[in-house]
Amino acid sequence: MIWTAAIVIGAIVGATTALRQGGRKLDALQYGAGFAIAFGLLGLAISIFLDRMG
């Protein structure tokens, strides 16, 4: 379930990053999607690592 939280956090971080840089709503959606994918993959890797260790 770590990856689910990572996706949500990534989307929020990406959207706020785009809006702080003066982007529009579509920019925020694109950044949010990109960050969500990146954070989700990182969260999935961490989740698999923790599952293998325990």
PDB file of N, CA, C and O in Angstrom, chain B, residues numbered from 101:
ATOM      1  N   MET B 101       0.804  -1.200   0.000  1.00  0.00           N
ATOM      2  CA  MET B 101       0.000   0.000   0.000  1.00  0.00           C
ATOM      3  C   MET B 101       0.849   1.267   0.000  1.00  0.00           C
ATOM      4  O   MET B 101       0.331   2.381  -0.087  1.00  0.00           O
ATOM      5  N   ILE B 102       2.146   1.078   0.098  1.00  0.00           N
ATOM      6  CA  ILE B 102       3.037   2.243   0.064  1.00  0.00           C
ATOM      7  C   ILE B 102       2.928   2.936  -1.287  1.00  0.00           C
ATOM      8  O   ILE B 102       2.950   4.164  -1.366  1.00  0.00           O
ATOM      9  N   TRP B 103       2.811   2.145  -2.346  1.00  0.00           N
ATOM     10  CA  TRP B 103       2.784   2.733  -3.683  1.00  0.00           C
ATOM     11  C   TRP B 103       1.530   3.576  -3.908  1.00  0.00           C
ATOM     12  O   TRP B 103       1.570   4.548  -4.663  1.00  0.00           O
ATOM     13  N   THR B 104       0.426   3.220  -3.268  1.00  0.00           N
ATOM     14  CA  THR B 104      -0.797   4.008  -3.414  1.00  0.00           C
ATOM     15  C   THR B 104      -0.618   5.393  -2.801  1.00  0.00           C
ATOM     16  O   THR B 104      -0.991   6.401  -3.402  1.00  0.00           O
ATOM     17  N   ALA B 105      -0.053   5.433  -1.620  1.00  0.00           N
ATOM     18  CA  ALA B 105       0.202   6.722  -0.978  1.00  0.00           C
ATOM     19  C   ALA B 105       1.224   7.527  -1.781  1.00  0.00           C
ATOM     20  O   ALA B 105       1.115   8.748  -1.886  1.00  0.00           O
ATOM     21  N   ALA B 106       2.212   6.840  -2.343  1.00  0.00           N
ATOM     22  CA  ALA B 106       3.237   7.528  -3.128  1.00  0.00           C
ATOM     23  C   ALA B 106       2.639   8.161  -4.380  1.00  0.00           C
ATOM     24  O   ALA B 106       3.053   9.249  -4.779  1.00  0.00           O
ATOM     25  N   ILE B 107       1.674   7.496  -4.999  1.00  0.00           N
ATOM     26  CA  ILE B 107       1.022   8.055  -6.185  1.00  0.00           C
ATOM     27  C   ILE B 107       0.267   9.332  -5.835  1.00  0.00           C
ATOM     28  O   ILE B 107       0.357  10.329  -6.551  1.00  0.00           O
ATOM     29  N   VAL B 108      -0.473   9.299  -4.738  1.00  0.00           N
ATOM     30  CA  VAL B 108      -1.239  10.476  -4.321  1.00  0.00           C
ATOM     31  C   VAL B 108      -0.305  11.628  -3.949  1.00  0.00           C
ATOM     32  O   VAL B 108      -0.532  12.770  -4.348  1.00  0.00           O
ATOM     33  N   ILE B 109       0.728  11.328  -3.199  1.00  0.00           N
ATOM     34  CA  ILE B 109       1.686  12.360  -2.810  1.00  0.00           C
ATOM     35  C   ILE B 109       2.389  12.926  -4.041  1.00  0.00           C
ATOM     36  O   ILE B 109       2.590  14.136  -4.140  1.00  0.00           O
ATOM     37  N   GLY B 110       2.760  12.064  -4.968  1.00  0.00           N
ATOM     38  CA  GLY B 110       3.412  12.519  -6.194  1.00  0.00           C
ATOM     39  C   GLY B 110       2.529  13.428  -7.026  1.00  0.00           C
ATOM     40  O   GLY B 110       3.006  14.415  -7.586  1.00  0.00           O
ATOM     41  N   ALA B 111       1.249  13.106  -7.114  1.00  0.00           N
ATOM     42  CA  ALA B 111       0.328  13.956  -7.871  1.00  0.00           C
ATOM     43  C   ALA B 111       0.191  15.322  -7.224  1.00  0.00           C
ATOM     44  O   ALA B 111       0.150  16.340  -7.915  1.00  0.00           O
ATOM     45  N   ILE B 112       0.122  15.348  -5.903  1.00  0.00           N
ATOM     46  CA  ILE B 112      -0.002  16.626  -5.192  1.00  0.00           C
ATOM     47  C   ILE B 112       1.266  17.456  -5.349  1.00  0.00           C
ATOM     48  O   ILE B 112       1.200  18.656  -5.612  1.00  0.00           O
ATOM     49  N   VAL B 113       2.423  16.815  -5.187  1.00  0.00           N
ATOM     50  CA  VAL B 113       3.698  17.531  -5.323  1.00  0.00           C
ATOM     51  C   VAL B 113       3.864  18.064  -6.749  1.00  0.00           C
ATOM     52  O   VAL B 113       4.289  19.203  -6.945  1.00  0.00           O
ATOM     53  N   GLY B 114       3.532  17.244  -7.730  1.00  0.00           N
ATOM     54  CA  GLY B 114       3.666  17.680  -9.121  1.00  0.00           C
ATOM     55  C   GLY B 114       2.752  18.840  -9.470  1.00  0.00           C
ATOM     56  O   GLY B 114       3.169  19.785 -10.138  1.00  0.00           O
ATOM     57  N   ALA B 115       1.517  18.771  -9.024  1.00  0.00           N
ATOM     58  CA  ALA B 115       0.574  19.848  -9.324  1.00  0.00           C
ATOM     59  C   ALA B 115       0.980  21.150  -8.650  1.00  0.00           C
ATOM     60  O   ALA B 115       0.911  22.215  -9.263  1.00  0.00           O
ATOM     61  N   THR B 116       1.401  21.073  -7.397  1.00  0.00           N
ATOM     62  CA  THR B 116       1.814  22.302  -6.718  1.00  0.00           C
ATOM     63  C   THR B 116       3.095  22.869  -7.320  1.00  0.00           C
ATOM     64  O   THR B 116       3.274  24.086  -7.369  1.00  0.00           O
ATOM     65  N   THR B 117       3.981  21.998  -7.775  1.00  0.00           N
ATOM     66  CA  THR B 117       5.204  22.469  -8.426  1.00  0.00           C
ATOM     67  C   THR B 117       4.873  23.247  -9.697  1.00  0.00           C
ATOM     68  O   THR B 117       5.431  24.317  -9.942  1.00  0.00           O
ATOM     69  N   ALA B 118       3.973  22.707 -10.493  1.00  0.00           N
ATOM     70  CA  ALA B 118       3.605  23.380 -11.737  1.00  0.00           C
ATOM     71  C   ALA B 118       2.907  24.704 -11.469  1.00  0.00           C
ATOM     72  O   ALA B 118       3.170  25.693 -12.153  1.00  0.00           O
ATOM     73  N   LEU B 119       2.030  24.732 -10.491  1.00  0.00           N
ATOM     74  CA  LEU B 119       1.306  25.968 -10.200  1.00  0.00           C
ATOM     75  C   LEU B 119       2.220  27.031  -9.600  1.00  0.00           C
ATOM     76  O   LEU B 119       2.021  28.220  -9.849  1.00  0.00           O
ATOM     77  N   ARG B 120       3.210  26.631  -8.821  1.00  0.00           N
ATOM     78  CA  ARG B 120       4.161  27.600  -8.265  1.00  0.00           C
ATOM     79  C   ARG B 120       5.029  28.228  -9.347  1.00  0.00           C
ATOM     80  O   ARG B 120       5.465  29.372  -9.218  1.00  0.00           O
ATOM     81  N   GLN B 121       5.276  27.476 -10.410  1.00  0.00           N
ATOM     82  CA  GLN B 121       6.092  27.994 -11.509  1.00  0.00           C
ATOM     83  C   GLN B 121       5.271  28.820 -12.492  1.00  0.00           C
ATOM     84  O   GLN B 121       5.783  29.256 -13.523  1.00  0.00           O
ATOM     85  N   GLY B 122       4.006  29.032 -12.174  1.00  0.00           N
ATOM     86  CA  GLY B 122       3.171  29.870 -13.027  1.00  0.00           C
ATOM     87  C   GLY B 122       2.462  29.106 -14.125  1.00  0.00           C
ATOM     88  O   GLY B 122       2.024  29.709 -15.104  1.00  0.00           O
ATOM     89  N   GLY B 123       2.338  27.817 -13.991  1.00  0.00           N
ATOM     90  CA  GLY B 123       1.671  27.014 -15.004  1.00  0.00           C
ATOM     91  C   GLY B 123       0.160  27.088 -14.892  1.00  0.00           C
ATOM     92  O   GLY B 123      -0.393  27.537 -13.888  1.00  0.00           O
ATOM     93  N   ARG B 124      -0.488  26.634 -15.951  1.00  0.00           N
ATOM     94  CA  ARG B 124      -1.945  26.599 -15.980  1.00  0.00           C
ATOM     95  C   ARG B 124      -2.434  25.251 -15.473  1.00  0.00           C
ATOM     96  O   ARG B 124      -1.643  24.419 -15.028  1.00  0.00           O
ATOM     97  N   LYS B 125      -3.741  25.042 -15.545  1.00  0.00           N
ATOM     98  CA  LYS B 125      -4.326  23.803 -15.030  1.00  0.00           C
ATOM     99  C   LYS B 125      -3.828  22.573 -15.790  1.00  0.00           C
ATOM    100  O   LYS B 125      -3.566  21.534 -15.185  1.00  0.00           O
ATOM    101  N   LEU B 126      -3.699  22.685 -17.092  1.00  0.00           N
ATOM    102  CA  LEU B 126      -3.214  21.540 -17.865  1.00  0.00           C
ATOM    103  C   LEU B 126      -1.751  21.229 -17.556  1.00  0.00           C
ATOM    104  O   LEU B 126      -1.345  20.067 -17.566  1.00  0.00           O
ATOM    105  N   ASP B 127      -0.969  22.255 -17.286  1.00  0.00           N
ATOM    106  CA  ASP B 127       0.408  22.035 -16.859  1.00  0.00           C
ATOM    107  C   ASP B 127       0.439  21.293 -15.525  1.00  0.00           C
ATOM    108  O   ASP B 127       1.246  20.386 -15.324  1.00  0.00           O
ATOM    109  N   ALA B 128      -0.451  21.691 -14.620  1.00  0.00           N
ATOM    110  CA  ALA B 128      -0.526  21.035 -13.313  1.00  0.00           C
ATOM    111  C   ALA B 128      -0.939  19.576 -13.475  1.00  0.00           C
ATOM    112  O   ALA B 128      -0.423  18.710 -12.769  1.00  0.00           O
ATOM    113  N   LEU B 129      -1.849  19.295 -14.381  1.00  0.00           N
ATOM    114  CA  LEU B 129      -2.260  17.904 -14.623  1.00  0.00           C
ATOM    115  C   LEU B 129      -1.114  17.073 -15.181  1.00  0.00           C
ATOM    116  O   LEU B 129      -0.915  15.926 -14.782  1.00  0.00           O
ATOM    117  N   GLN B 130      -0.361  17.660 -16.109  1.00  0.00           N
ATOM    118  CA  GLN B 130       0.753  16.931 -16.695  1.00  0.00           C
ATOM    119  C   GLN B 130       1.857  16.683 -15.667  1.00  0.00           C
ATOM    120  O   GLN B 130       2.372  15.569 -15.565  1.00  0.00           O
ATOM    121  N   TYR B 131       2.212  17.691 -14.926  1.00  0.00           N
ATOM    122  CA  TYR B 131       3.222  17.524 -13.875  1.00  0.00           C
ATOM    123  C   TYR B 131       2.735  16.526 -12.827  1.00  0.00           C
ATOM    124  O   TYR B 131       3.496  15.674 -12.369  1.00  0.00           O
ATOM    125  N   GLY B 132       1.466  16.639 -12.455  1.00  0.00           N
ATOM    126  CA  GLY B 132       0.898  15.723 -11.477  1.00  0.00           C
ATOM    127  C   GLY B 132       0.952  14.284 -11.944  1.00  0.00           C
ATOM    128  O   GLY B 132       1.271  13.389 -11.162  1.00  0.00           O
ATOM    129  N   ALA B 133       0.645  14.051 -13.209  1.00  0.00           N
ATOM    130  CA  ALA B 133       0.705  12.694 -13.746  1.00  0.00           C
ATOM    131  C   ALA B 133       2.136  12.177 -13.789  1.00  0.00           C
ATOM    132  O   ALA B 133       2.397  11.025 -13.440  1.00  0.00           O
ATOM    133  N   GLY B 134       3.046  13.015 -14.211  1.00  0.00           N
ATOM    134  CA  GLY B 134       4.450  12.602 -14.279  1.00  0.00           C
ATOM    135  C   GLY B 134       5.027  12.278 -12.914  1.00  0.00           C
ATOM    136  O   GLY B 134       5.691  11.257 -12.735  1.00  0.00           O
ATOM    137  N   PHE B 135       4.772  13.148 -11.961  1.00  0.00           N
ATOM    138  CA  PHE B 135       5.268  12.912 -10.605  1.00  0.00           C
ATOM    139  C   PHE B 135       4.587  11.706  -9.975  1.00  0.00           C
ATOM    140  O   PHE B 135       5.218  10.955  -9.232  1.00  0.00           O
ATOM    141  N   ALA B 136       3.295  11.514 -10.266  1.00  0.00           N
ATOM    142  CA  ALA B 136       2.577  10.365  -9.718  1.00  0.00           C
ATOM    143  C   ALA B 136       3.171   9.059 -10.237  1.00  0.00           C
ATOM    144  O   ALA B 136       3.313   8.099  -9.480  1.00  0.00           O
ATOM    145  N   ILE B 137       3.515   9.017 -11.510  1.00  0.00           N
ATOM    146  CA  ILE B 137       4.134   7.820 -12.081  1.00  0.00           C
ATOM    147  C   ILE B 137       5.500   7.578 -11.444  1.00  0.00           C
ATOM    148  O   ILE B 137       5.820   6.456 -11.052  1.00  0.00           O
ATOM    149  N   ALA B 138       6.298   8.632 -11.346  1.00  0.00           N
ATOM    150  CA  ALA B 138       7.645   8.483 -10.775  1.00  0.00           C
ATOM    151  C   ALA B 138       7.586   8.058  -9.309  1.00  0.00           C
ATOM    152  O   ALA B 138       8.288   7.132  -8.902  1.00  0.00           O
ATOM    153  N   PHE B 139       6.751   8.731  -8.517  1.00  0.00           N
ATOM    154  CA  PHE B 139       6.633   8.378  -7.104  1.00  0.00           C
ATOM    155  C   PHE B 139       6.030   6.993  -6.947  1.00  0.00           C
ATOM    156  O   PHE B 139       6.416   6.245  -6.049  1.00  0.00           O
ATOM    157  N   GLY B 140       5.087   6.646  -7.814  1.00  0.00           N
ATOM    158  CA  GLY B 140       4.466   5.324  -7.745  1.00  0.00           C
ATOM    159  C   GLY B 140       5.464   4.212  -8.006  1.00  0.00           C
ATOM    160  O   GLY B 140       5.447   3.187  -7.325  1.00  0.00           O
ATOM    161  N   LEU B 141       6.336   4.406  -8.991  1.00  0.00           N
ATOM    162  CA  LEU B 141       7.363   3.397  -9.271  1.00  0.00           C
ATOM    163  C   LEU B 141       8.344   3.279  -8.114  1.00  0.00           C
ATOM    164  O   LEU B 141       8.755   2.176  -7.753  1.00  0.00           O
ATOM    165  N   LEU B 142       8.716   4.406  -7.539  1.00  0.00           N
ATOM    166  CA  LEU B 142       9.606   4.384  -6.386  1.00  0.00           C
ATOM    167  C   LEU B 142       8.932   3.695  -5.195  1.00  0.00           C
ATOM    168  O   LEU B 142       9.557   2.892  -4.501  1.00  0.00           O
ATOM    169  N   GLY B 143       7.667   4.010  -4.965  1.00  0.00           N
ATOM    170  CA  GLY B 143       6.924   3.370  -3.880  1.00  0.00           C
ATOM    171  C   GLY B 143       6.754   1.883  -4.105  1.00  0.00           C
ATOM    172  O   GLY B 143       6.799   1.103  -3.153  1.00  0.00           O
ATOM    173  N   LEU B 144       6.558   1.479  -5.350  1.00  0.00           N
ATOM    174  CA  LEU B 144       6.441   0.056  -5.669  1.00  0.00           C
ATOM    175  C   LEU B 144       7.747  -0.672  -5.404  1.00  0.00           C
ATOM    176  O   LEU B 144       7.744  -1.779  -4.865  1.00  0.00           O
ATOM    177  N   ALA B 145       8.862  -0.062  -5.777  1.00  0.00           N
ATOM    178  CA  ALA B 145      10.166  -0.666  -5.520  1.00  0.00           C
ATOM    179  C   ALA B 145      10.417  -0.803  -4.020  1.00  0.00           C
ATOM    180  O   ALA B 145      10.923  -1.828  -3.564  1.00  0.00           O
ATOM    181  N   ILE B 146      10.065   0.223  -3.260  1.00  0.00           N
ATOM    182  CA  ILE B 146      10.233   0.157  -1.807  1.00  0.00           C
ATOM    183  C   ILE B 146       9.339  -0.912  -1.206  1.00  0.00           C
ATOM    184  O   ILE B 146       9.751  -1.644  -0.306  1.00  0.00           O
ATOM    185  N   SER B 147       8.112  -0.998  -1.708  1.00  0.00           N
ATOM    186  CA  SER B 147       7.158  -1.998  -1.210  1.00  0.00           C
ATOM    187  C   SER B 147       7.654  -3.420  -1.495  1.00  0.00           C
ATOM    188  O   SER B 147       7.550  -4.293  -0.634  1.00  0.00           O
ATOM    189  N   ILE B 148       8.180  -3.651  -2.671  1.00  0.00           N
ATOM    190  CA  ILE B 148       8.707  -4.973  -3.003  1.00  0.00           C
ATOM    191  C   ILE B 148       9.918  -5.288  -2.145  1.00  0.00           C
ATOM    192  O   ILE B 148      10.065  -6.415  -1.670  1.00  0.00           O
ATOM    193  N   PHE B 149      10.790  -4.302  -1.939  1.00  0.00           N
ATOM    194  CA  PHE B 149      11.966  -4.511  -1.102  1.00  0.00           C
ATOM    195  C   PHE B 149      11.570  -4.879   0.322  1.00  0.00           C
ATOM    196  O   PHE B 149      12.116  -5.820   0.899  1.00  0.00           O
ATOM    197  N   LEU B 150      10.623  -4.140   0.887  1.00  0.00           N
ATOM    198  CA  LEU B 150      10.202  -4.412   2.257  1.00  0.00           C
ATOM    199  C   LEU B 150       9.498  -5.769   2.367  1.00  0.00           C
ATOM    200  O   LEU B 150       9.622  -6.450   3.384  1.00  0.00           O
ATOM    201  N   ASP B 151       8.764  -6.159   1.327  1.00  0.00           N
ATOM    202  CA  ASP B 151       8.090  -7.451   1.338  1.00  0.00           C
ATOM    203  C   ASP B 151       9.093  -8.599   1.287  1.00  0.00           C
ATOM    204  O   ASP B 151       8.898  -9.627   1.935  1.00  0.00           O
ATOM    205  N   ARG B 152      10.149  -8.427   0.529  1.00  0.00           N
ATOM    206  CA  ARG B 152      11.175  -9.467   0.427  1.00  0.00           C
ATOM    207  C   ARG B 152      12.000  -9.601   1.702  1.00  0.00           C
ATOM    208  O   ARG B 152      12.472 -10.688   2.038  1.00  0.00           O
ATOM    209  N   MET B 153      12.169  -8.482   2.411  1.00  0.00           N
ATOM    210  CA  MET B 153      12.987  -8.507   3.616  1.00  0.00           C
ATOM    211  C   MET B 153      12.259  -9.161   4.806  1.00  0.00           C
ATOM    212  O   MET B 153      12.895  -9.735   5.690  1.00  0.00           O
ATOM    213  N   GLY B 154      10.948  -9.068   4.818  1.00  0.00           N
ATOM    214  CA  GLY B 154      10.221  -9.547   5.990  1.00  0.00           C
ATOM    215  C   GLY B 154       9.430 -10.775   5.818  1.00  0.00           C
ATOM    216  O   GLY B 154       8.792 -11.236   6.765  1.00  0.00           O
TER     217      GLY B 154
END
